[in-house]
Amino acid sequence: MDLRAINATLSVSPQILASDLQKIADQGYRAVICNRPDGEGADQPTFEEIEAAAKAVGLEARYVPVVAGKVQDADADAFAATMDELPKPVLAYCRTGTRSATLWSLTQAKTLSVADILAATKSAGYDMAGVVRRIVNGGKTPTDRADASYDVVIVGAGAAGIAVAASIQSRTTGLDIAIIDPADIHYYQPGWTMVGGGIFDAQSTAKTMASLIPRGVHWIKSAVAAFEPKDSAVILDGCRVVKYQRLIVCPGLKLDWHKVDGLVETLGKNGVTSNYRYDLAPYTWELVSNMTLGRALFTQPPMPIKCAGAPQKAMYLSGDHWLRNGSLPNIDIQFMNAGGVLFGIKDYVPALEEYVKKYDADLNFFHNLVAVDGPSKTAWFDVAKPDTAVERIAVEFDMMHVTPPQSAPDFIRVSPLADAAGWVDVDQATLRHAEYDNIWSLGDVMNAPNAKTAAAARMQAPVVADNVIADINGKSAVAQYNGYGSCPLTVERGKIVLAEFGYGGTLLPSFPKWMIDGTKPTRAAWLLKEKILPPVYWKAMLRGREWLAKPEKVSAS
């Protein structure tokens, strides 16, 4: 037998035999549903045989036959009614289990999200790509037509999405381009560290989406429910269908606050904050500026995360403030890092370690935040040191800056575009999808082994634009991405360690060493971060002006 759990009340399986029923009952099942018509194959017992064997061991049995490849809306209704009648848990079976999984998916379409349905069936080993449009349509068969069609469709209007749209427009005219994104506001997220340090106002990091979508680009203000890459279609919430000649996927990543027990309930109060949210970054500064005594925790979850230096940036700016106002001797700074190193590129570590000493901060490696109780000011960490059993410890705090666990968005993770870890699967040089030739990806959502930063997206956008245009013209890829990313580490107010690097940890400085030595804290790098990069973001990157972002050409083999 091959019983595969969909949820607590239903499992599905390939064809079972009468001799299996005792084992099925022994495993706690109380009923079976046969979704395979009698006589479909020479190797199957009849339902009458299964029903008799089920009754003999105290199981109820129902016959809801469905023709292979022809699951009708009425079949799903019959399956739902049968499930309602039967005691749980239930085992449903057909030839392979696919029809049973499909029926369950359609019956859940009005109560569960598309991502949850696809995740449950995928974990059981069943691909529901063939009925995803019906799932999005509430479990019912939609009309098979496209509501809109474009030359280029871009999923996501963050830094990567708007930048690549603008870069494509700067290279050619006449293309019909659409961006899909439900958000009304676009945020300059690299500025939130500065908001949390009392340097920027939060309002300066936000603009209306409508003011930033490039002129001539269609804005589809909707969320994506699913992808049908074999049909070159994107399915939107509400089952609208958008067809494309070429697709660019860049919706960013998901901040998974719920992965830490109790965190959502205490964010923004009880001394718990995060610069990873627009509305909380000002609270970070409120806590830091008012704190004169106690323990401050700064957490970092397992990789990958957006801007790997951001957790310690918050710590350095806070420590600098406490040093300047004389409170530092009375504040216990603890950096709780799920990883085993301070920063992944060793060339920058010595300078950072000097600031750790300067602020008398304790580095706690292999400490992963798993729970928090805000009112009691207590956090729990799983300590997973190499070759040592995991130990859970409690740590009290007066202030805690949390970097949330991060993952691919649900609708990406369960899609045909994703790799085993849930990220969009691309060639790391050309950023073209590994399987689908008319799909590219950039930004935080794709699986190239680079740092997930806005600076990386700034470099990737011209690469994708060049390669999409080349593909339209019938040519092979002409540009390649070298893994460039940048992390301006704000080690004190007025100085930054400007980390710039590519694949394999190769240093990729944008400026000569006499101007900015990235391995050391400099005033010039601070001015770049504070004064130059925000207008570069708003007025250059999002408008197709590619400052210091000229793509590398693909080398001839």
C-alpha positions as a printed NumPy array, in Angstrom:
array([[  0.   ,   0.   ,   0.   ],
       [  1.042,   3.58 ,  -0.65 ],
       [ -1.123,   5.769,   1.593],
       [ -0.398,   9.486,   1.249],
       [ -1.832,  11.979,   3.731],
       [ -3.416,  15.124,   2.297],
       [ -4.539,  16.392,   5.688],
       [ -5.723,  15.012,   9.011],
       [ -9.038,  13.797,   7.593],
       [ -8.064,  12.455,   4.154],
       [ -5.368,  10.312,   2.608],
       [ -5.254,   9.116,  -0.974],
       [ -3.606,   6.146,  -2.608],
       [ -3.238,   4.11 ,  -5.776],
       [ -5.462,   1.064,  -6.257],
       [ -5.922,  -1.026,  -3.114],
       [ -6.768,  -4.716,  -2.792],
       [ -9.337,  -6.444,  -0.611],
       [ -6.48 ,  -7.912,   1.4  ],
       [ -5.31 ,  -4.378,   2.299],
       [ -8.448,  -3.397,   4.199],
       [ -7.408,  -4.905,   7.526],
       [ -4.129,  -2.96 ,   7.462],
       [ -6.023,   0.19 ,   6.498],
       [ -8.343,  -0.255,   9.473],
       [ -5.391,  -0.965,  11.753],
       [ -3.895,   2.413,  10.772],
       [ -6.967,   4.195,  12.102],
       [ -8.977,   4.857,   8.952],
       [-12.741,   4.627,   9.343],
       [-13.91 ,   4.782,   5.723],
       [-12.767,   4.34 ,   2.107],
       [-13.904,   5.994,  -1.116],
       [-13.377,   4.336,  -4.488],
       [-12.904,   6.9  ,  -7.27 ],
       [-12.   ,   4.324,  -9.932],
       [-14.8  ,   2.951, -12.154],
       [-15.137,  -0.813, -12.2  ],
       [-13.619,  -2.46 , -15.25 ],
       [-11.092,   0.294, -15.956],
       [ -8.197,  -2.163, -15.83 ],
       [ -7.693,  -5.891, -15.819],
       [ -5.745,  -5.742, -12.579],
       [ -8.373,  -4.134, -10.332],
       [-10.884,  -5.706,  -7.942],
       [-14.486,  -4.564,  -8.23 ],
       [-15.901,  -2.089,  -5.755],
       [-18.247,  -4.831,  -4.529],
       [-15.208,  -6.858,  -3.411],
       [-13.654,  -3.817,  -1.704],
       [-16.938,  -2.943,  -0.01 ],
       [-17.38 ,  -6.457,   1.371],
       [-13.808,  -6.549,   2.713],
       [-14.258,  -3.081,   4.247],
       [-17.443,  -4.061,   6.063],
       [-15.742,  -7.184,   7.387],
       [-13.188,  -5.032,   9.231],
       [-15.62 ,  -2.328,  10.336],
       [-14.968,   0.283,   7.629],
       [-17.586,   2.151,   5.651],
       [-17.13 ,   2.237,   1.869],
       [-18.508,   4.502,  -0.858],
       [-18.365,   4.35 ,  -4.658],
       [-17.784,   7.737,  -6.388],
       [-16.404,   6.682,  -9.796],
       [-14.665,   9.249, -12.   ],
       [-13.5  ,   8.672, -15.578],
       [ -9.737,   9.184, -15.931],
       [ -8.884,  12.638, -17.279],
       [-12.515,  13.784, -17.071],
       [-13.102,  15.08 , -13.553],
       [-16.373,  17.   , -13.846],
       [-17.703,  19.682, -11.517],
       [-20.501,  17.267, -10.54 ],
       [-17.885,  14.662,  -9.547],
       [-16.316,  17.135,  -7.117],
       [-19.734,  17.922,  -5.656],
       [-20.418,  14.218,  -5.154],
       [-17.027,  13.709,  -3.51 ],
       [-17.658,  16.63 ,  -1.125],
       [-21.076,  15.264,  -0.16 ],
       [-19.605,  11.813,   0.46 ],
       [-16.811,  13.21 ,   2.614],
       [-19.375,  15.077,   4.701],
       [-21.289,  11.832,   5.36 ],
       [-18.389,   9.56 ,   6.266],
       [-16.585,   9.179,   9.588],
       [-13.003,  10.433,   9.51 ],
       [-10.261,   9.832,   8.631],
       [-11.005,   8.638,   5.097],
       [ -8.866,   6.903,   2.48 ],
       [ -9.769,   7.689,  -1.138],
       [ -8.204,   5.756,  -3.993],
       [ -8.147,   5.391,  -7.783],
       [ -5.564,   3.944, -10.175],
       [ -2.747,   6.27 ,  -9.007],
       [ -4.428,   8.516,  -6.447],
       [ -4.428,  11.537,  -8.789],
       [ -8.195,  11.624,  -9.331],
       [ -8.793,  11.447,  -5.591],
       [ -6.298,  14.265,  -4.944],
       [ -7.921,  16.3  ,  -7.732],
       [-11.394,  15.856,  -6.295],
       [-10.203,  16.992,  -2.869],
       [ -8.473,  20.037,  -4.412],
       [-11.628,  21.146,  -6.186],
       [-13.776,  20.705,  -3.075],
       [-11.422,  22.875,  -1.017],
       [-11.151,  25.728,  -3.523],
       [-13.624,  27.948,  -1.687],
       [-12.129,  27.473,   1.774],
       [ -8.349,  27.137,   1.315],
       [ -5.886,  29.292,  -0.599],
       [ -4.564,  28.017,  -3.909],
       [ -1.079,  27.851,  -2.4  ],
       [ -2.281,  25.754,   0.547],
       [ -4.085,  23.318,  -1.766],
       [ -1.094,  22.965,  -4.085],
       [  1.274,  22.576,  -1.145],
       [ -0.834,  19.798,   0.425],
       [ -1.124,  17.825,  -2.802],
       [  2.502,  18.419,  -3.748],
       [  3.687,  17.108,  -0.383],
       [  1.656,  13.951,  -1.082],
       [  3.324,  13.626,  -4.476],
       [  0.517,  14.881,  -6.73 ],
       [  0.802,  17.732,  -9.248],
       [ -2.404,  19.752,  -9.624],
       [ -1.078,  22.002, -12.416],
       [ -3.713,  20.635, -14.794],
       [ -6.609,  21.898, -12.67 ],
       [ -5.085,  25.012, -11.14 ],
       [ -7.35 ,  27.272, -13.174],
       [-10.394,  25.465, -11.81 ],
       [ -9.049,  25.725,  -8.257],
       [ -8.612,  29.468,  -8.668],
       [-12.164,  29.598, -10.039],
       [-13.612,  28.216,  -6.825],
       [-13.422,  24.592,  -7.984],
       [-15.566,  25.142, -11.08 ],
       [-14.589,  24.87 , -14.741],
       [-13.878,  28.366, -16.152],
       [-14.139,  29.5  , -19.733],
       [-10.926,  28.618, -21.551],
       [ -9.882,  31.999, -22.824],
       [ -7.358,  34.702, -22.045],
       [ -8.612,  37.949, -20.531],
       [ -5.491,  39.791, -21.757],
       [ -2.289,  39.071, -23.675],
       [  1.063,  40.906, -23.725],
       [  4.491,  40.628, -25.287],
       [  6.152,  40.787, -21.858],
       [  4.485,  40.171, -18.492],
       [  6.355,  41.072, -15.283],
       [  5.179,  39.607, -11.981],
       [  6.067,  42.006,  -9.168],
       [  6.451,  45.787,  -9.07 ],
       [  9.182,  46.035,  -6.475],
       [ 12.694,  47.25 ,  -7.173],
       [ 13.415,  44.415,  -9.613],
       [ 10.104,  44.552, -11.488],
       [  9.964,  48.281, -12.152],
       [ 13.689,  48.438, -12.925],
       [ 13.529,  45.657, -15.518],
       [ 10.424,  47.184, -17.132],
       [ 12.213,  50.521, -17.421],
       [ 15.382,  48.862, -18.726],
       [ 13.427,  47.028, -21.443],
       [ 11.71 ,  50.262, -22.444],
       [ 15.057,  52.042, -22.659],
       [ 16.234,  49.457, -25.213],
       [ 13.271,  49.151, -27.544],
       [  9.875,  50.572, -28.364],
       [  6.65 ,  48.989, -29.46 ],
       [  6.517,  46.143, -26.934],
       [  3.264,  45.589, -25.063],
       [  4.419,  45.239, -21.443],
       [  2.364,  44.577, -18.301],
       [  3.335,  44.541, -14.624],
       [  1.197,  42.521, -12.201],
       [  1.171,  43.698,  -8.585],
       [ -1.678,  44.387,  -6.13 ],
       [  0.215,  46.913,  -3.953],
       [ -0.658,  50.619,  -3.88 ],
       [  2.633,  51.719,  -2.305],
       [  6.226,  51.062,  -3.366],
       [  8.916,  51.14 ,  -0.665],
       [ 12.632,  51.913,  -0.744],
       [ 13.402,  49.137,   1.69 ],
       [ 17.167,  49.8  ,   2.   ],
       [ 16.186,  53.023,   3.763],
       [ 14.459,  51.283,   6.665],
       [ 17.755,  50.632,   8.474],
       [ 18.284,  54.388,   8.454],
       [ 14.726,  54.96 ,   9.717],
       [ 15.444,  52.582,  12.598],
       [ 18.621,  54.556,  13.319],
       [ 16.83 ,  57.913,  13.478],
       [ 18.414,  59.207,  10.241],
       [ 15.596,  58.961,   7.661],
       [ 11.888,  59.666,   8.079],
       [  9.779,  56.656,   7.157],
       [  7.704,  58.73 ,   4.733],
       [ 10.761,  59.382,   2.57 ],
       [ 10.987,  55.657,   1.783],
       [  7.486,  55.379,   0.266],
       [  5.891,  56.516,  -2.993],
       [  2.65 ,  55.597,  -4.713],
       [  2.966,  52.707,  -7.132],
       [  1.077,  54.625,  -9.805],
       [  3.766,  57.318,  -9.828],
       [  6.52 ,  54.761, -10.501],
       [  5.123,  52.339, -13.085],
       [  6.877,  53.366, -16.339],
       [  4.709,  55.299, -18.757],
       [  3.258,  52.994, -21.4  ],
       [  3.462,  49.9  , -19.18 ],
       [  0.111,  48.366, -18.223],
       [ -0.395,  47.945, -14.491],
       [ -2.577,  44.956, -13.602],
       [ -3.48 ,  45.613,  -9.975],
       [ -4.056,  42.04 ,  -8.881],
       [ -2.389,  39.153,  -7.095],
       [ -1.084,  36.108,  -8.949],
       [ -2.713,  32.832,  -7.947],
       [ -0.805,  30.381, -10.135],
       [  1.288,  29.827, -13.252],
       [  0.639,  27.678, -16.318],
       [  4.055,  27.86 , -18.008],
       [  3.238,  25.181, -20.586],
       [  0.417,  27.419, -21.829],
       [  2.34 ,  30.686, -21.295],
       [ -0.347,  31.891, -18.902],
       [ -0.543,  33.552, -15.501],
       [ -3.697,  32.97 , -13.476],
       [ -4.799,  35.882, -11.305],
       [ -7.015,  35.865,  -8.239],
       [-10.565,  35.616,  -9.507],
       [ -9.411,  33.295, -12.328],
       [ -8.565,  35.988, -14.827],
       [ -6.032,  34.663, -17.321],
       [ -3.109,  36.725, -18.641],
       [ -1.175,  35.259, -21.559],
       [  2.4  ,  36.219, -22.431],
       [  5.077,  35.755, -25.036],
       [  7.753,  36.209, -22.362],
       [  7.455,  36.241, -18.592],
       [  9.705,  37.888, -15.976],
       [  9.144,  36.761, -12.385],
       [ 10.277,  39.032,  -9.536],
       [  7.743,  39.25 ,  -6.678],
       [ 10.38 ,  39.363,  -3.926],
       [ 10.284,  37.025,  -0.952],
       [  8.002,  36.297,   1.981],
       [  8.683,  37.536,   5.511],
       [  7.478,  34.584,   7.555],
       [  6.677,  36.226,  10.9  ],
       [  4.434,  33.325,  11.921],
       [  7.385,  30.906,  12.023],
       [  8.346,  32.39 ,  15.394],
       [  5.733,  31.464,  17.994],
       [  4.183,  34.531,  19.627],
       [  6.007,  37.038,  17.432],
       [  3.04 ,  38.403,  15.483],
       [  1.127,  39.092,  18.7  ],
       [  3.914,  41.23 ,  20.192],
       [  5.383,  43.088,  17.198],
       [  5.33 ,  46.831,  17.72 ],
       [  4.917,  46.583,  21.498],
       [  6.602,  45.109,  24.565],
       [  9.947,  46.26 ,  23.214],
       [  9.801,  43.981,  20.137],
       [ 10.502,  45.636,  16.794],
       [ 11.921,  45.085,  13.305],
       [ 13.399,  47.265,  10.584],
       [ 12.019,  44.758,   8.073],
       [  8.616,  46.449,   8.241],
       [  7.82 ,  50.018,   7.243],
       [  5.503,  50.63 ,  10.175],
       [  7.919,  49.163,  12.738],
       [ 11.19 ,  50.863,  11.776],
       [ 10.147,  54.096,  13.576],
       [  9.41 ,  51.991,  16.671],
       [ 13.001,  50.721,  16.525],
       [ 14.271,  54.275,  16.843],
       [ 11.76 ,  55.026,  19.603],
       [ 13.056,  52.068,  21.605],
       [ 16.725,  52.846,  20.975],
       [ 16.451,  56.56 ,  21.747],
       [ 14.567,  55.93 ,  25.008],
       [ 16.65 ,  53.019,  26.276],
       [ 19.274,  53.787,  28.926],
       [ 19.505,  50.473,  30.78 ],
       [ 18.9  ,  46.78 ,  30.116],
       [ 19.452,  44.045,  27.56 ],
       [ 19.019,  44.498,  23.804],
       [ 18.763,  41.449,  21.55 ],
       [ 19.35 ,  41.551,  17.792],
       [ 18.353,  38.363,  15.966],
       [ 19.303,  36.846,  12.616],
       [ 17.465,  33.771,  11.221],
       [ 18.883,  31.066,   8.937],
       [ 19.792,  32.117,   5.406],
       [ 18.682,  33.111,   2.884],
       [ 17.371,  36.499,   3.978],
       [ 16.918,  39.873,   2.368],
       [ 20.111,  41.905,   2.964],
       [ 22.214,  39.606,   5.113],
       [ 23.883,  42.565,   6.855],
       [ 20.679,  44.251,   7.997],
       [ 20.398,  42.446,  11.372],
       [ 23.809,  43.685,  12.476],
       [ 23.313,  47.131,  10.916],
       [ 20.532,  47.675,  13.453],
       [ 22.865,  46.583,  16.228],
       [ 25.704,  48.901,  15.183],
       [ 23.53 ,  52.008,  14.809],
       [ 21.892,  51.309,  18.164],
       [ 25.251,  50.76 ,  19.855],
       [ 26.582,  53.959,  18.339],
       [ 23.658,  55.95 ,  19.733],
       [ 24.099,  54.459,  23.206],
       [ 27.841,  55.149,  23.052],
       [ 27.268,  58.786,  22.122],
       [ 24.714,  59.455,  24.858],
       [ 26.723,  57.639,  27.552],
       [ 24.277,  54.76 ,  28.097],
       [ 26.382,  51.99 ,  26.555],
       [ 28.015,  50.794,  29.822],
       [ 24.52 ,  50.064,  31.174],
       [ 23.25 ,  48.184,  28.107],
       [ 23.91 ,  44.516,  27.415],
       [ 23.995,  44.   ,  23.61 ],
       [ 23.502,  40.421,  22.415],
       [ 23.648,  39.41 ,  18.733],
       [ 21.748,  36.142,  18.285],
       [ 22.741,  34.643,  14.933],
       [ 21.38 ,  31.335,  13.62 ],
       [ 24.471,  31.085,  11.414],
       [ 28.048,  30.426,  12.354],
       [ 29.817,  33.573,  11.088],
       [ 29.416,  37.316,  11.54 ],
       [ 29.445,  37.984,   7.774],
       [ 29.777,  35.591,   4.876],
       [ 32.633,  37.417,   3.084],
       [ 35.742,  37.156,   5.26 ],
       [ 37.42 ,  40.31 ,   3.882],
       [ 34.9  ,  42.497,   5.706],
       [ 34.886,  40.646,   9.025],
       [ 37.923,  42.299,  10.691],
       [ 36.411,  45.781,  10.415],
       [ 33.08 ,  44.525,  11.723],
       [ 34.693,  42.741,  14.646],
       [ 36.282,  46.021,  15.735],
       [ 32.821,  47.523,  16.06 ],
       [ 31.556,  44.477,  17.949],
       [ 34.323,  45.172,  20.465],
       [ 33.624,  48.904,  20.426],
       [ 29.997,  48.344,  21.437],
       [ 30.905,  45.47 ,  23.795],
       [ 28.424,  43.219,  22.025],
       [ 28.331,  39.467,  22.587],
       [ 28.16 ,  37.267,  19.474],
       [ 25.977,  34.189,  19.967],
       [ 26.289,  31.931,  16.927],
       [ 23.949,  29.033,  16.078],
       [ 21.147,  30.712,  18.103],
       [ 17.86 ,  30.638,  16.186],
       [ 14.824,  32.536,  17.535],
       [ 11.842,  30.174,  17.766],
       [  9.429,  31.827,  20.229],
       [  8.799,  35.049,  22.117],
       [  6.543,  36.1  ,  24.972],
       [  6.273,  39.88 ,  24.731],
       [  4.577,  40.647,  28.057],
       [  7.143,  38.598,  29.996],
       [ 10.016,  39.994,  27.857],
       [ 11.366,  36.497,  27.2  ],
       [ 12.637,  34.944,  23.964],
       [ 13.496,  31.313,  23.272],
       [ 16.307,  30.2  ,  20.993],
       [ 17.25 ,  26.811,  19.626],
       [ 21.024,  26.498,  19.967],
       [ 22.299,  24.108,  17.285],
       [ 26.078,  24.064,  17.515],
       [ 27.905,  21.607,  15.229],
       [ 28.072,  18.034,  16.514],
       [ 25.954,  18.99 ,  19.531],
       [ 22.347,  18.181,  20.399],
       [ 19.939,  21.093,  19.913],
       [ 19.27 ,  22.922,  23.168],
       [ 16.415,  25.385,  23.741],
       [ 17.268,  28.315,  25.989],
       [ 15.292,  31.266,  27.354],
       [ 16.737,  34.782,  27.208],
       [ 15.166,  37.81 ,  28.872],
       [ 15.271,  41.168,  27.113],
       [ 14.233,  44.786,  27.442],
       [ 14.379,  45.447,  23.698],
       [ 14.552,  42.996,  20.804],
       [ 15.103,  43.728,  17.115],
       [ 13.864,  40.728,  15.125],
       [ 14.815,  39.719,  11.61 ],
       [ 12.04 ,  37.337,  10.545],
       [ 12.561,  33.971,   8.839],
       [ 12.202,  34.364,   5.079],
       [ 11.123,  32.124,   2.23 ],
       [  9.803,  32.19 ,  -1.312],
       [  6.211,  33.47 ,  -1.637],
       [  3.649,  30.674,  -1.359],
       [  2.388,  31.022,  -4.934],
       [  5.973,  30.661,  -6.186],
       [  6.94 ,  27.823,  -3.841],
       [  4.125,  25.551,  -5.078],
       [  4.44 ,  26.497,  -8.751],
       [  6.114,  24.631, -11.646],
       [  8.723,  27.417, -11.724],
       [ 10.25 ,  26.506,  -8.346],
       [ 13.223,  24.361,  -7.415],
       [ 13.093,  21.894,  -4.533],
       [ 13.637,  24.712,  -2.015],
       [ 10.812,  26.822,  -3.466],
       [ 12.827,  29.495,  -5.323],
       [ 12.484,  30.223,  -9.054],
       [ 14.983,  27.97 , -10.818],
       [ 17.28 ,  29.956, -13.131],
       [ 20.615,  29.8  , -14.899],
       [ 22.768,  31.895, -12.575],
       [ 24.519,  33.717, -15.44 ],
       [ 21.696,  34.503, -17.892],
       [ 18.849,  34.45 , -15.284],
       [ 16.726,  32.464, -17.729],
       [ 14.551,  29.736, -16.282],
       [ 16.19 ,  26.322, -16.193],
       [ 13.233,  24.62 , -17.928],
       [ 11.01 ,  27.223, -19.591],
       [ 12.803,  29.178, -22.319],
       [ 10.413,  32.152, -22.318],
       [ 10.714,  32.858, -18.587],
       [ 13.339,  34.881, -16.676],
       [ 13.624,  35.827, -13.028],
       [ 15.521,  38.355, -10.93 ],
       [ 15.527,  39.861,  -7.473],
       [ 15.043,  38.041,  -4.185],
       [ 12.813,  35.252,  -5.529],
       [ 15.264,  33.417,  -7.778],
       [ 17.745,  30.753,  -6.741],
       [ 21.083,  32.1  ,  -8.011],
       [ 23.599,  32.01 ,  -5.12 ],
       [ 23.949,  35.769,  -4.718],
       [ 23.092,  38.162,  -1.896],
       [ 19.446,  39.238,  -1.911],
       [ 19.853,  43.029,  -2.031],
       [ 18.441,  45.958,  -3.988],
       [ 21.92 ,  46.49 ,  -5.392],
       [ 21.796,  42.978,  -6.833],
       [ 18.459,  43.737,  -8.515],
       [ 19.948,  46.948,  -9.914],
       [ 22.64 ,  44.875, -11.633],
       [ 20.298,  42.071, -12.698],
       [ 17.682,  44.251, -14.412],
       [ 19.901,  45.231, -17.385],
       [ 21.029,  41.601, -17.763],
       [ 17.455,  40.35 , -18.03 ],
       [ 16.477,  43.269, -20.294],
       [ 19.365,  42.567, -22.685],
       [ 18.603,  38.849, -22.797],
       [ 14.855,  39.267, -23.278],
       [ 15.441,  41.671, -26.172],
       [ 17.987,  39.265, -27.661],
       [ 15.453,  36.444, -27.418],
       [ 12.792,  38.555, -29.118],
       [ 15.272,  39.143, -31.943],
       [ 15.967,  35.426, -32.264],
       [ 19.403,  35.544, -30.649],
       [ 21.012,  33.713, -27.752],
       [ 21.709,  35.391, -24.419],
       [ 24.067,  38.349, -24.738],
       [ 24.511,  39.404, -21.097],
       [ 25.51 ,  37.581, -17.932],
       [ 25.195,  38.321, -14.23 ],
       [ 28.333,  37.989, -12.108],
       [ 26.517,  37.657,  -8.779],
       [ 27.102,  41.284,  -7.77 ],
       [ 25.517,  42.401,  -4.535],
       [ 26.215,  45.239,  -2.156],
       [ 25.642,  45.597,   1.558],
       [ 26.46 ,  49.038,   3.026],
       [ 27.108,  48.055,   6.652],
       [ 26.225,  51.072,   8.793],
       [ 28.758,  50.545,  11.579],
       [ 28.257,  54.004,  13.107],
       [ 26.463,  57.231,  12.301],
       [ 28.704,  58.752,   9.633],
       [ 30.685,  55.647,   8.59 ],
       [ 29.942,  52.567,   6.527],
       [ 31.789,  49.395,   5.554],
       [ 30.761,  49.116,   1.892],
       [ 30.695,  45.394,   1.14 ],
       [ 30.513,  44.668,  -2.61 ],
       [ 30.957,  41.13 ,  -3.861],
       [ 29.875,  38.554,  -6.411],
       [ 29.648,  34.82 ,  -6.847],
       [ 32.051,  32.851,  -4.703],
       [ 32.771,  35.835,  -2.452],
       [ 34.785,  37.65 ,  -5.133],
       [ 35.202,  41.332,  -4.225],
       [ 33.618,  43.575,  -6.85 ],
       [ 34.264,  47.183,  -5.757],
       [ 32.56 ,  49.905,  -7.775],
       [ 35.076,  52.597,  -6.81 ],
       [ 38.884,  52.821,  -6.701],
       [ 40.395,  52.066,  -3.313],
       [ 41.609,  55.633,  -2.835],
       [ 37.994,  56.799,  -3.04 ],
       [ 36.248,  54.056,  -1.016],
       [ 38.107,  51.143,   0.562],
       [ 35.195,  48.768,   1.109],
       [ 37.012,  46.704,   3.714],
       [ 37.248,  49.687,   6.059],
       [ 34.684,  52.071,   7.542],
       [ 34.617,  55.312,   5.534],
       [ 32.783,  58.617,   5.548],
       [ 32.549,  58.501,   1.745],
       [ 30.541,  55.267,   1.859],
       [ 28.174,  56.858,   4.398],
       [ 27.567,  59.822,   2.09 ],
       [ 26.884,  57.366,  -0.73 ],
       [ 24.264,  55.571,   1.382],
       [ 22.679,  58.698,   2.872],
       [ 22.768,  61.206,   0.031],
       [ 23.423,  59.474,  -3.299],
       [ 21.774,  56.052,  -3.361],
       [ 18.175,  57.156,  -2.576],
       [ 17.951,  59.511,  -5.589],
       [ 19.803,  56.932,  -7.706],
       [ 17.086,  54.44 ,  -6.767],
       [ 14.107,  56.695,  -7.448],
       [ 15.432,  58.689, -10.411],
       [ 17.795,  56.291, -12.153],
       [ 17.249,  52.607, -11.357],
       [ 13.432,  52.771, -11.57 ],
       [ 13.642,  54.834, -14.772],
       [ 15.98 ,  52.65 , -16.794],
       [ 19.097,  54.755, -16.199],
       [ 21.662,  52.1  , -15.352],
       [ 24.267,  53.86 , -13.223],
       [ 27.231,  51.541, -12.582],
       [ 25.158,  48.624, -13.867],
       [ 26.43 ,  47.893, -17.36 ],
       [ 25.923,  44.145, -17.988],
       [ 28.826,  41.85 , -18.679],
       [ 28.689,  40.312, -22.142],
       [ 28.423,  36.57 , -22.553],
       [ 31.886,  35.31 , -23.432],
       [ 32.221,  33.297, -26.607],
       [ 32.785,  29.618, -25.961]])
